[in-house]
Amino acid sequence: MLAYTKATREVKRSAGRDISSLKHLTPVFTGRNLLTLKRSDIRAYSDKRMTEEATPATINLEVGLFSSALNYARRQWDWEVPNNAEGMRLKVPEGRVRRLAFEEARRLIVEAKQSSSRHLADFILLALSTGCRRGELLKLQWSRVDLKANLILLGEQDTKTGRRRSVPLNEDARAALLNLARFRATHCPDSPWVFAHKDGSHQAAIRTAFQTALRKVGITDFRIHDLRHTCASWLVSAGQPLPAVRDLLGHSTITMTERYAHLAPENVRAAVAVLPSVSRSGHAGTGNDLAEAS
């Protein structure tokens, strides 16, 4: 597996994640005879990782790496070994959706403005207003910001999915970026980073300050990634269609976005409301035709 990750690390976006998976896979499978490795051995590995409180999604990444390594060896190195790791994915529970109420968000931003972390409030405001991931924001460079067009232009190297996308800026997002631009002009005009320290170096972490602000305002069970969930939830609750939310967040499929569908039950109610108006003869009726027919 180590040879596989070395051979593919230049082209795989998940190279960092693969290294983490190897730490768990290597002690279990190094030295094992791949010809005698059974599916029960893969299940035993998954069970072991569950007892270590690894999530099904994490275990699937690890087993998936093992499966990919075996397929690579069979295809590229002509190894004649079975791949009993293939098709051994665990069922993953529906992803959590934790969102802030508007008043919670307001209190969090007010507290963040008092934080010793100079950019915390702007980070939170941008995340809530754009739905961008933490890495997309913290790694953002000014060359990707177009304040004239009110857009953040993310390249394929900037996103988790490897797909380019344009993120429109609303009034709050623009205000946050202007605040960051003023900081740059004052302290580090040559820094390429949107989130930078006074010396122009990259501000790569914000988690500790974020957790401190949450604690001070009494918000529990909330992570930085939940700011993204909050943005999506607010959009769907406001009646925005799921495809539009998908495109803003950069989901690769609509399936990821569908976790928010329950927040707009009125959309489904409006859709089924037309059903009673279709009569048995196929023309629009009074709305009671089906009831009368029964």
C-alpha positions as CSV (number, residue, x, y, z in Angstrom):
1,M,0.0,0.0,0.0
2,L,2.9,2.4,0.7
3,A,4.2,1.8,-2.8
4,Y,0.8,2.6,-4.2
5,T,0.5,5.8,-2.3
6,K,4.0,6.9,-3.4
7,A,3.2,6.1,-7.0
8,T,-0.1,8.1,-7.0
9,R,0.5,10.9,-4.5
10,E,1.2,13.4,-7.3
11,V,-2.1,12.9,-9.0
12,K,-4.4,12.1,-6.1
13,R,-6.2,14.9,-4.2
14,S,-6.6,12.6,-1.3
15,A,-2.9,11.9,-0.8
16,G,-3.0,13.5,2.7
17,R,-6.0,11.5,3.7
18,D,-4.3,8.3,2.4
19,I,-1.3,8.8,4.7
20,S,-3.7,8.9,7.7
21,S,-5.4,5.7,6.5
22,L,-2.1,4.0,6.1
23,K,-1.4,4.4,9.8
24,H,-4.3,2.1,10.6
25,L,-4.0,-0.3,7.6
26,T,-0.3,-1.0,7.8
27,P,-0.1,-2.6,11.2
28,V,-2.9,-5.0,10.3
29,F,-2.1,-6.0,6.7
30,T,1.6,-5.7,6.3
31,G,3.1,-9.1,5.8
32,R,-0.2,-10.8,5.2
33,N,-0.5,-13.3,2.3
34,L,-2.8,-11.5,-0.1
35,L,-3.6,-14.9,-1.8
36,T,-5.3,-16.1,1.4
37,L,-6.8,-12.9,2.5
38,K,-10.6,-13.3,2.9
39,R,-13.5,-11.0,3.0
40,S,-13.9,-12.0,6.7
41,D,-10.5,-10.5,7.3
42,I,-11.8,-7.2,5.9
43,R,-14.9,-7.4,8.0
44,A,-12.7,-8.1,11.1
45,Y,-10.7,-5.0,10.3
46,S,-13.8,-2.9,10.0
47,D,-15.1,-4.3,13.3
48,K,-11.8,-3.5,15.0
49,R,-11.9,0.1,13.7
50,M,-15.5,0.5,15.0
51,T,-14.4,-0.5,18.5
52,E,-11.8,2.3,18.2
53,E,-14.7,4.7,17.5
54,A,-13.9,5.3,13.8
55,T,-16.9,6.4,11.8
56,P,-18.3,4.2,8.9
57,A,-17.2,7.0,6.5
58,T,-13.6,6.8,7.8
59,I,-13.5,3.0,7.7
60,N,-14.8,3.1,4.1
61,L,-12.0,5.5,3.1
62,E,-9.4,3.1,4.6
63,V,-10.9,-0.1,3.1
64,G,-11.3,1.8,-0.2
65,L,-7.6,2.7,-0.2
66,F,-6.7,-1.0,0.4
67,S,-9.0,-1.9,-2.5
68,S,-7.6,0.7,-4.8
69,A,-4.0,-0.4,-4.0
70,L,-4.9,-4.0,-4.8
71,N,-6.5,-3.0,-8.1
72,Y,-3.5,-0.8,-9.0
73,A,-1.1,-3.8,-8.3
74,R,-3.2,-6.1,-10.4
75,R,-3.4,-3.6,-13.3
76,Q,0.1,-2.0,-13.2
77,W,2.3,-4.7,-11.7
78,D,0.5,-7.8,-13.0
79,W,-0.1,-9.2,-9.5
80,E,-2.4,-12.2,-9.6
81,V,-4.1,-11.6,-6.3
82,P,-7.9,-11.4,-5.5
83,N,-9.4,-8.1,-4.3
84,N,-11.6,-9.1,-1.4
85,A,-11.7,-5.6,-0.1
86,E,-13.8,-4.6,-3.1
87,G,-17.5,-4.1,-2.3
88,M,-16.9,-4.1,1.5
89,R,-18.1,-0.5,2.2
90,L,-20.2,0.0,5.4
91,K,-23.5,1.7,5.3
92,V,-23.0,5.4,6.2
93,P,-25.7,7.1,8.3
94,E,-27.2,10.2,6.8
95,G,-24.9,13.2,7.4
96,R,-25.5,15.4,10.4
97,V,-27.1,18.8,9.7
98,R,-26.4,21.2,12.6
99,R,-27.3,24.8,11.9
100,L,-27.4,28.1,13.8
101,A,-30.5,30.1,14.3
102,F,-30.1,33.7,13.1
103,E,-29.9,35.0,16.7
104,E,-27.2,32.5,17.5
105,A,-25.2,33.6,14.5
106,R,-25.5,37.2,15.4
107,R,-24.3,36.6,19.0
108,L,-21.4,34.5,17.7
109,I,-20.3,37.2,15.3
110,V,-20.5,39.9,18.0
111,E,-18.3,37.7,20.3
112,A,-15.9,37.0,17.4
113,K,-15.3,40.7,17.0
114,Q,-13.9,40.7,20.5
115,S,-11.6,37.8,19.8
116,S,-7.8,38.0,19.9
117,S,-8.0,36.3,16.5
118,R,-8.2,39.4,14.3
119,H,-10.0,37.7,11.4
120,L,-12.4,35.4,13.2
121,A,-15.6,37.5,12.7
122,D,-14.8,38.0,9.0
123,F,-14.2,34.3,8.5
124,I,-17.5,33.4,10.1
125,L,-19.4,36.0,8.1
126,L,-17.8,34.7,4.9
127,A,-18.6,31.1,5.7
128,L,-22.2,31.9,6.5
129,S,-22.6,34.0,3.4
130,T,-20.9,31.8,0.8
131,G,-21.1,28.3,2.1
132,C,-17.4,27.8,1.3
133,R,-15.4,25.2,3.2
134,R,-12.9,26.1,5.8
135,G,-10.0,25.2,3.5
136,E,-11.4,27.1,0.6
137,L,-11.5,30.3,2.7
138,L,-8.3,29.9,4.7
139,K,-6.3,29.1,1.6
140,L,-8.0,31.9,-0.4
141,Q,-5.7,34.3,-2.2
142,W,-6.5,37.8,-3.4
143,S,-6.0,36.7,-7.0
144,R,-9.1,34.7,-6.6
145,V,-11.2,37.6,-5.4
146,D,-13.0,39.9,-7.8
147,L,-14.6,42.7,-5.9
148,K,-15.8,44.5,-9.0
149,A,-17.8,41.5,-10.1
150,N,-18.6,40.5,-6.5
151,L,-17.2,37.0,-7.0
152,I,-14.8,34.5,-5.5
153,L,-13.3,32.5,-8.3
154,L,-12.2,29.1,-7.1
155,G,-9.9,27.0,-9.4
156,E,-9.8,23.2,-9.5
157,Q,-6.9,23.2,-7.2
158,D,-8.8,25.2,-4.6
159,T,-11.8,22.9,-4.1
160,K,-12.3,19.6,-2.5
161,T,-14.0,18.1,-5.6
162,G,-11.4,19.5,-8.0
163,R,-14.0,21.5,-9.9
164,R,-13.9,25.2,-10.6
165,R,-16.7,27.3,-9.3
166,S,-17.7,30.9,-8.9
167,V,-19.1,32.0,-5.6
168,P,-21.2,35.2,-5.6
169,L,-20.7,37.7,-2.8
170,N,-23.7,39.2,-1.0
171,E,-23.5,42.4,1.0
172,D,-22.2,40.6,4.2
173,A,-19.5,38.7,2.3
174,R,-18.4,41.8,0.5
175,A,-18.1,43.7,3.7
176,A,-16.0,41.0,5.3
177,L,-13.6,41.0,2.3
178,L,-13.3,44.7,2.3
179,N,-12.4,44.6,6.0
180,L,-9.8,42.0,5.2
181,A,-8.5,44.1,2.3
182,R,-8.1,47.2,4.6
183,F,-6.1,45.0,7.0
184,R,-3.9,43.9,4.2
185,A,-3.4,47.5,2.9
186,T,-2.4,48.6,6.4
187,H,-0.1,45.8,7.5
188,C,0.9,43.5,4.6
189,P,0.1,45.0,1.2
190,D,2.3,42.4,-0.6
191,S,0.7,39.3,1.0
192,P,-1.2,37.1,-1.4
193,W,-3.4,35.6,1.4
194,V,-6.9,36.8,2.2
195,F,-6.4,35.5,5.8
196,A,-2.9,36.7,6.8
197,H,-1.0,37.8,9.8
198,K,0.4,41.3,10.1
199,D,3.7,40.1,8.7
200,G,1.9,38.8,5.6
201,S,2.3,35.1,6.5
202,H,-0.6,32.8,5.9
203,Q,-3.1,32.3,8.8
204,A,-3.8,28.6,8.4
205,A,-5.7,27.9,11.6
206,I,-8.7,29.4,13.3
207,R,-10.3,26.5,15.2
208,T,-9.1,27.4,18.7
209,A,-10.4,30.9,18.5
210,F,-13.7,29.6,17.0
211,Q,-14.2,27.1,19.8
212,T,-13.5,29.8,22.4
213,A,-16.1,32.1,20.9
214,L,-18.7,29.3,20.8
215,R,-18.1,28.5,24.5
216,K,-18.4,32.2,25.5
217,V,-21.9,32.5,23.8
218,G,-23.1,29.1,25.0
219,I,-23.3,27.3,21.6
220,T,-22.7,23.6,21.9
221,D,-22.3,20.7,19.4
222,F,-21.2,23.0,16.6
223,R,-18.1,22.7,14.3
224,I,-16.6,25.1,11.8
225,H,-18.0,22.9,8.9
226,D,-21.5,23.5,10.4
227,L,-21.2,27.1,9.2
228,R,-21.5,25.6,5.7
229,H,-24.5,23.6,6.8
230,T,-26.1,26.7,8.2
231,C,-25.6,28.6,4.9
232,A,-27.3,25.8,3.0
233,S,-30.1,25.4,5.5
234,W,-30.9,29.1,5.5
235,L,-31.0,29.1,1.7
236,V,-33.3,26.1,1.5
237,S,-35.6,27.5,4.2
238,A,-35.8,30.7,2.3
239,G,-37.2,28.8,-0.7
240,Q,-34.1,28.5,-2.9
241,P,-34.1,25.4,-5.2
242,L,-31.8,22.5,-4.3
243,P,-29.9,22.7,-7.6
244,A,-29.0,26.3,-6.9
245,V,-27.7,25.4,-3.4
246,R,-25.8,22.5,-4.9
247,D,-24.0,24.8,-7.4
248,L,-23.2,27.3,-4.7
249,L,-21.7,24.7,-2.3
250,G,-19.9,22.8,-5.1
251,H,-21.5,19.5,-4.4
252,S,-20.6,16.9,-7.0
253,T,-24.1,15.5,-7.0
254,I,-27.6,16.7,-5.9
255,T,-27.6,13.8,-3.4
256,M,-25.4,15.7,-1.0
257,T,-27.7,18.7,-1.2
258,E,-30.9,16.6,-0.6
259,R,-30.1,16.4,3.1
260,Y,-31.5,19.9,3.4
261,A,-34.7,19.2,1.5
262,H,-36.7,18.6,4.7
263,L,-36.2,22.2,5.6
264,A,-38.6,23.3,2.9
265,P,-41.7,21.1,3.3
266,E,-43.8,23.8,1.7
267,N,-42.2,23.0,-1.6
268,V,-43.5,19.4,-1.5
269,R,-46.9,20.7,-0.2
270,A,-47.2,23.0,-3.2
271,A,-46.3,20.1,-5.5
272,V,-48.9,17.7,-4.3
273,A,-51.5,20.4,-4.0
274,V,-52.1,20.0,-7.8
275,L,-53.0,16.4,-7.6
276,P,-56.6,16.6,-6.4
277,S,-57.4,19.0,-9.4
278,V,-56.8,16.3,-12.0
279,S,-60.1,14.5,-12.7
280,R,-60.7,11.0,-14.0
281,S,-61.3,12.5,-17.5
282,G,-57.9,14.1,-17.6
283,H,-59.0,17.8,-17.4
284,A,-58.4,20.2,-14.6
285,G,-61.3,19.8,-12.2
286,T,-62.6,21.6,-9.1
287,G,-60.2,20.0,-6.7
288,N,-62.7,17.5,-5.4
289,D,-63.0,15.1,-8.3
290,L,-60.9,12.3,-6.9
291,A,-62.7,12.5,-3.6
292,E,-66.0,12.4,-5.4
293,A,-64.9,9.5,-7.5
294,S,-64.0,7.4,-4.5
